Amino acid sequence: MNGKLIVFEGIEGGGKTTQIQRTCQWLRDQLGSSAPAILTTKEPGGTTLGRSLRKILLDSRSEEPIAPTAELLLFASDRAQHVETFLKPHLKQGAIILCDRFTDSTIAYQGFGRGLDKDLIQQLNHIATAGLESDLTLWFDLEVEKGLARTQTRGEMDRMEKADLAFHQRVNQGFCELADQASDRIIRIDANLSLEQVSAQIQSILKQYLLKWGFTFPA
């Protein structure tokens, strides 16, 4: 595949969604008219099927609790559809894709957070992605309490955001361990800083990687 998949990961309230939009515009400005397509997407919800699954997975008003294993399989279904109908076709065309969450989130949330078998999750991730991995993952490292406080200011919290503090602390520990295990792929972003400071970190890292990947910046 000729394109690049750049994933934004981290706990709730880290500012990923805002930074993806800012990064998308920055990349378009930096690379100029010769740039490949620069696209944004998310999991769950990057396809028509995914949007239906996202509503099921994140609706906090559902009367029937979602069992952890069912939750895991729904996320895997969303990912399989996303990879086959969106990610792979656009990467093959040379696009730079900025994706809000990917496989690391499943390990952190369903593995560390829910306590499901991590080997099983790795197998499901491999099936759902057909081996596709990110070229770069930006991990938004943030104090758990600070992140949850941010979510409370955005209006109604979704089902994942409403989980207890211990759950989110386990998820955060999962991201910490994943970053240690895959330091060649996962780069830490200090998400405790201001909006502009976080953007500056992202831009500095991306410029290094884009040059390494052979992209050029107009004078």
DRENKE-213144 format. One record per residue (C-alpha): x, y negated, z; residue in three letters; chain. Coordinates in steps of 0.5 Angstrom, whole numbers, plus 500, padded with zeros to 3 digits. Each point is the difference from the previous one (the first is absolute). Layout:
% residues N
rec px = X, py = Y, pz = Z, aa = ALA, ch = A
...
***
This chain:
% residues 219
rec px = 500, py = 500, pz = 500, aa = MET, ch = A
rec px = 503, py = 493, pz = 498, aa = ASN, ch = A
rec px = 496, py = 496, pz = 505, aa = GLY, ch = A
rec px = 501, py = 499, pz = 508, aa = LYS, ch = A
rec px = 495, py = 501, pz = 505, aa = LEU, ch = A
rec px = 501, py = 496, pz = 506, aa = ILE, ch = A
rec px = 496, py = 501, pz = 507, aa = VAL, ch = A
rec px = 499, py = 496, pz = 505, aa = PHE, ch = A
rec px = 499, py = 504, pz = 507, aa = GLU, ch = A
rec px = 499, py = 499, pz = 507, aa = GLY, ch = A
rec px = 495, py = 499, pz = 506, aa = ILE, ch = A
rec px = 493, py = 496, pz = 500, aa = GLU, ch = A
rec px = 501, py = 493, pz = 500, aa = GLY, ch = A
rec px = 507, py = 500, pz = 497, aa = GLY, ch = A
rec px = 498, py = 495, pz = 494, aa = GLY, ch = A
rec px = 501, py = 505, pz = 494, aa = LYS, ch = A
rec px = 494, py = 498, pz = 496, aa = THR, ch = A
rec px = 502, py = 492, pz = 501, aa = THR, ch = A
rec px = 507, py = 502, pz = 498, aa = GLN, ch = A
rec px = 498, py = 504, pz = 494, aa = ILE, ch = A
rec px = 497, py = 495, pz = 497, aa = GLN, ch = A
rec px = 505, py = 495, pz = 501, aa = ARG, ch = A
rec px = 505, py = 505, pz = 498, aa = THR, ch = A
rec px = 497, py = 501, pz = 493, aa = CYS, ch = A
rec px = 499, py = 493, pz = 499, aa = GLN, ch = A
rec px = 508, py = 499, pz = 501, aa = TRP, ch = A
rec px = 502, py = 505, pz = 496, aa = LEU, ch = A
rec px = 496, py = 498, pz = 494, aa = ARG, ch = A
rec px = 503, py = 493, pz = 501, aa = ASP, ch = A
rec px = 507, py = 503, pz = 501, aa = GLN, ch = A
rec px = 500, py = 505, pz = 494, aa = LEU, ch = A
rec px = 497, py = 495, pz = 495, aa = GLY, ch = A
rec px = 496, py = 502, pz = 494, aa = SER, ch = A
rec px = 504, py = 506, pz = 498, aa = SER, ch = A
rec px = 498, py = 503, pz = 507, aa = ALA, ch = A
rec px = 497, py = 507, pz = 499, aa = PRO, ch = A
rec px = 493, py = 500, pz = 503, aa = ALA, ch = A
rec px = 500, py = 499, pz = 508, aa = ILE, ch = A
rec px = 494, py = 503, pz = 503, aa = LEU, ch = A
rec px = 497, py = 501, pz = 507, aa = THR, ch = A
rec px = 496, py = 505, pz = 503, aa = THR, ch = A
rec px = 498, py = 504, pz = 506, aa = LYS, ch = A
rec px = 499, py = 506, pz = 504, aa = GLU, ch = A
rec px = 494, py = 502, pz = 501, aa = PRO, ch = A
rec px = 496, py = 496, pz = 495, aa = GLY, ch = A
rec px = 505, py = 500, pz = 494, aa = GLY, ch = A
rec px = 495, py = 503, pz = 495, aa = THR, ch = A
rec px = 492, py = 500, pz = 499, aa = THR, ch = A
rec px = 500, py = 507, pz = 504, aa = LEU, ch = A
rec px = 505, py = 497, pz = 505, aa = GLY, ch = A
rec px = 495, py = 494, pz = 502, aa = ARG, ch = A
rec px = 495, py = 505, pz = 502, aa = SER, ch = A
rec px = 505, py = 504, pz = 504, aa = LEU, ch = A
rec px = 502, py = 494, pz = 503, aa = ARG, ch = A
rec px = 493, py = 498, pz = 502, aa = LYS, ch = A
rec px = 499, py = 506, pz = 503, aa = ILE, ch = A
rec px = 507, py = 500, pz = 504, aa = LEU, ch = A
rec px = 500, py = 493, pz = 503, aa = LEU, ch = A
rec px = 493, py = 499, pz = 501, aa = ASP, ch = A
rec px = 500, py = 499, pz = 508, aa = SER, ch = A
rec px = 492, py = 501, pz = 500, aa = ARG, ch = A
rec px = 499, py = 507, pz = 498, aa = SER, ch = A
rec px = 496, py = 504, pz = 504, aa = GLU, ch = A
rec px = 504, py = 507, pz = 499, aa = GLU, ch = A
rec px = 507, py = 500, pz = 502, aa = PRO, ch = A
rec px = 505, py = 502, pz = 495, aa = ILE, ch = A
rec px = 504, py = 506, pz = 502, aa = ALA, ch = A
rec px = 508, py = 499, pz = 500, aa = PRO, ch = A
rec px = 501, py = 505, pz = 495, aa = THR, ch = A
rec px = 494, py = 498, pz = 495, aa = ALA, ch = A
rec px = 503, py = 493, pz = 501, aa = GLU, ch = A
rec px = 507, py = 503, pz = 497, aa = LEU, ch = A
rec px = 497, py = 503, pz = 494, aa = LEU, ch = A
rec px = 496, py = 494, pz = 499, aa = LEU, ch = A
rec px = 506, py = 496, pz = 499, aa = PHE, ch = A
rec px = 503, py = 505, pz = 496, aa = ALA, ch = A
rec px = 495, py = 500, pz = 495, aa = SER, ch = A
rec px = 500, py = 492, pz = 500, aa = ASP, ch = A
rec px = 508, py = 501, pz = 498, aa = ARG, ch = A
rec px = 499, py = 506, pz = 495, aa = ALA, ch = A
rec px = 495, py = 495, pz = 496, aa = GLN, ch = A
rec px = 504, py = 494, pz = 501, aa = HIS, ch = A
rec px = 507, py = 504, pz = 498, aa = VAL, ch = A
rec px = 497, py = 503, pz = 494, aa = GLU, ch = A
rec px = 495, py = 494, pz = 497, aa = THR, ch = A
rec px = 504, py = 494, pz = 502, aa = PHE, ch = A
rec px = 507, py = 501, pz = 503, aa = LEU, ch = A
rec px = 503, py = 505, pz = 495, aa = LYS, ch = A
rec px = 497, py = 497, pz = 493, aa = PRO, ch = A
rec px = 502, py = 493, pz = 502, aa = HIS, ch = A
rec px = 507, py = 502, pz = 503, aa = LEU, ch = A
rec px = 501, py = 503, pz = 493, aa = LYS, ch = A
rec px = 499, py = 494, pz = 496, aa = GLN, ch = A
rec px = 505, py = 496, pz = 505, aa = GLY, ch = A
rec px = 496, py = 497, pz = 505, aa = ALA, ch = A
rec px = 502, py = 497, pz = 506, aa = ILE, ch = A
rec px = 495, py = 502, pz = 505, aa = ILE, ch = A
rec px = 499, py = 497, pz = 507, aa = LEU, ch = A
rec px = 496, py = 505, pz = 504, aa = CYS, ch = A
rec px = 497, py = 499, pz = 507, aa = ASP, ch = A
rec px = 501, py = 507, pz = 504, aa = ARG, ch = A
rec px = 503, py = 507, pz = 497, aa = PHE, ch = A
rec px = 502, py = 506, pz = 503, aa = THR, ch = A
rec px = 504, py = 498, pz = 506, aa = ASP, ch = A
rec px = 493, py = 497, pz = 502, aa = SER, ch = A
rec px = 497, py = 507, pz = 500, aa = THR, ch = A
rec px = 506, py = 503, pz = 504, aa = ILE, ch = A
rec px = 500, py = 494, pz = 505, aa = ALA, ch = A
rec px = 492, py = 500, pz = 501, aa = TYR, ch = A
rec px = 498, py = 507, pz = 499, aa = GLN, ch = A
rec px = 506, py = 503, pz = 503, aa = GLY, ch = A
rec px = 503, py = 496, pz = 505, aa = PHE, ch = A
rec px = 493, py = 496, pz = 502, aa = GLY, ch = A
rec px = 495, py = 506, pz = 499, aa = ARG, ch = A
rec px = 505, py = 506, pz = 502, aa = GLY, ch = A
rec px = 499, py = 504, pz = 494, aa = LEU, ch = A
rec px = 505, py = 505, pz = 497, aa = ASP, ch = A
rec px = 506, py = 496, pz = 497, aa = LYS, ch = A
rec px = 502, py = 505, pz = 495, aa = ASP, ch = A
rec px = 493, py = 501, pz = 498, aa = LEU, ch = A
rec px = 500, py = 493, pz = 498, aa = ILE, ch = A
rec px = 506, py = 500, pz = 497, aa = GLN, ch = A
rec px = 497, py = 505, pz = 495, aa = GLN, ch = A
rec px = 494, py = 497, pz = 499, aa = LEU, ch = A
rec px = 504, py = 493, pz = 498, aa = ASN, ch = A
rec px = 504, py = 504, pz = 495, aa = HIS, ch = A
rec px = 493, py = 503, pz = 497, aa = ILE, ch = A
rec px = 497, py = 493, pz = 500, aa = ALA, ch = A
rec px = 506, py = 497, pz = 497, aa = THR, ch = A
rec px = 503, py = 505, pz = 495, aa = ALA, ch = A
rec px = 506, py = 498, pz = 503, aa = GLY, ch = A
rec px = 500, py = 493, pz = 499, aa = LEU, ch = A
rec px = 504, py = 496, pz = 505, aa = GLU, ch = A
rec px = 500, py = 492, pz = 501, aa = SER, ch = A
rec px = 507, py = 497, pz = 497, aa = ASP, ch = A
rec px = 500, py = 495, pz = 506, aa = LEU, ch = A
rec px = 495, py = 500, pz = 507, aa = THR, ch = A
rec px = 500, py = 494, pz = 504, aa = LEU, ch = A
rec px = 498, py = 501, pz = 507, aa = TRP, ch = A
rec px = 497, py = 495, pz = 504, aa = PHE, ch = A
rec px = 503, py = 501, pz = 507, aa = ASP, ch = A
rec px = 495, py = 496, pz = 505, aa = LEU, ch = A
rec px = 499, py = 500, pz = 507, aa = GLU, ch = A
rec px = 493, py = 505, pz = 501, aa = VAL, ch = A
rec px = 497, py = 495, pz = 504, aa = GLU, ch = A
rec px = 501, py = 494, pz = 496, aa = LYS, ch = A
rec px = 498, py = 504, pz = 494, aa = GLY, ch = A
rec px = 493, py = 502, pz = 503, aa = LEU, ch = A
rec px = 499, py = 493, pz = 503, aa = ALA, ch = A
rec px = 501, py = 497, pz = 492, aa = ARG, ch = A
rec px = 494, py = 505, pz = 498, aa = THR, ch = A
rec px = 495, py = 497, pz = 505, aa = GLN, ch = A
rec px = 501, py = 494, pz = 497, aa = THR, ch = A
rec px = 498, py = 502, pz = 493, aa = ARG, ch = A
rec px = 492, py = 502, pz = 502, aa = GLY, ch = A
rec px = 498, py = 507, pz = 501, aa = GLU, ch = A
rec px = 505, py = 505, pz = 501, aa = MET, ch = A
rec px = 500, py = 506, pz = 496, aa = ASP, ch = A
rec px = 500, py = 507, pz = 502, aa = ARG, ch = A
rec px = 507, py = 501, pz = 500, aa = MET, ch = A
rec px = 501, py = 493, pz = 504, aa = GLU, ch = A
rec px = 496, py = 502, pz = 505, aa = LYS, ch = A
rec px = 504, py = 506, pz = 502, aa = ALA, ch = A
rec px = 503, py = 500, pz = 507, aa = ASP, ch = A
rec px = 506, py = 497, pz = 502, aa = LEU, ch = A
rec px = 504, py = 506, pz = 501, aa = ALA, ch = A
rec px = 498, py = 503, pz = 493, aa = PHE, ch = A
rec px = 503, py = 493, pz = 497, aa = HIS, ch = A
rec px = 506, py = 501, pz = 504, aa = GLN, ch = A
rec px = 501, py = 507, pz = 498, aa = ARG, ch = A
rec px = 499, py = 498, pz = 492, aa = VAL, ch = A
rec px = 505, py = 495, pz = 502, aa = ASN, ch = A
rec px = 505, py = 505, pz = 502, aa = GLN, ch = A
rec px = 499, py = 504, pz = 494, aa = GLY, ch = A
rec px = 502, py = 494, pz = 496, aa = PHE, ch = A
rec px = 506, py = 499, pz = 504, aa = CYS, ch = A
rec px = 502, py = 507, pz = 499, aa = GLU, ch = A
rec px = 499, py = 500, pz = 492, aa = LEU, ch = A
rec px = 504, py = 494, pz = 499, aa = ALA, ch = A
rec px = 506, py = 504, pz = 504, aa = ASP, ch = A
rec px = 499, py = 506, pz = 496, aa = GLN, ch = A
rec px = 499, py = 496, pz = 493, aa = ALA, ch = A
rec px = 505, py = 494, pz = 501, aa = SER, ch = A
rec px = 502, py = 501, pz = 493, aa = ASP, ch = A
rec px = 493, py = 498, pz = 498, aa = ARG, ch = A
rec px = 496, py = 497, pz = 505, aa = ILE, ch = A
rec px = 503, py = 493, pz = 502, aa = ILE, ch = A
rec px = 497, py = 496, pz = 506, aa = ARG, ch = A
rec px = 497, py = 494, pz = 500, aa = ILE, ch = A
rec px = 499, py = 496, pz = 507, aa = ASP, ch = A
rec px = 493, py = 498, pz = 499, aa = ALA, ch = A
rec px = 500, py = 497, pz = 507, aa = ASN, ch = A
rec px = 503, py = 493, pz = 496, aa = LEU, ch = A
rec px = 496, py = 495, pz = 497, aa = SER, ch = A
rec px = 496, py = 501, pz = 493, aa = LEU, ch = A
rec px = 506, py = 496, pz = 496, aa = GLU, ch = A
rec px = 505, py = 504, pz = 504, aa = GLN, ch = A
rec px = 497, py = 506, pz = 498, aa = VAL, ch = A
rec px = 500, py = 498, pz = 493, aa = SER, ch = A
rec px = 507, py = 498, pz = 500, aa = ALA, ch = A
rec px = 502, py = 507, pz = 503, aa = GLN, ch = A
rec px = 496, py = 504, pz = 494, aa = ILE, ch = A
rec px = 503, py = 495, pz = 495, aa = GLN, ch = A
rec px = 507, py = 501, pz = 502, aa = SER, ch = A
rec px = 499, py = 508, pz = 500, aa = ILE, ch = A
rec px = 496, py = 500, pz = 493, aa = LEU, ch = A
rec px = 505, py = 496, pz = 497, aa = LYS, ch = A
rec px = 506, py = 505, pz = 502, aa = GLN, ch = A
rec px = 496, py = 506, pz = 497, aa = TYR, ch = A
rec px = 497, py = 497, pz = 494, aa = LEU, ch = A
rec px = 508, py = 498, pz = 498, aa = LEU, ch = A
rec px = 502, py = 507, pz = 502, aa = LYS, ch = A
rec px = 494, py = 503, pz = 495, aa = TRP, ch = A
rec px = 502, py = 496, pz = 495, aa = GLY, ch = A
rec px = 495, py = 494, pz = 500, aa = PHE, ch = A
rec px = 503, py = 493, pz = 498, aa = THR, ch = A
rec px = 498, py = 493, pz = 502, aa = PHE, ch = A
rec px = 499, py = 494, pz = 495, aa = PRO, ch = A
rec px = 505, py = 495, pz = 502, aa = ALA, ch = A
***
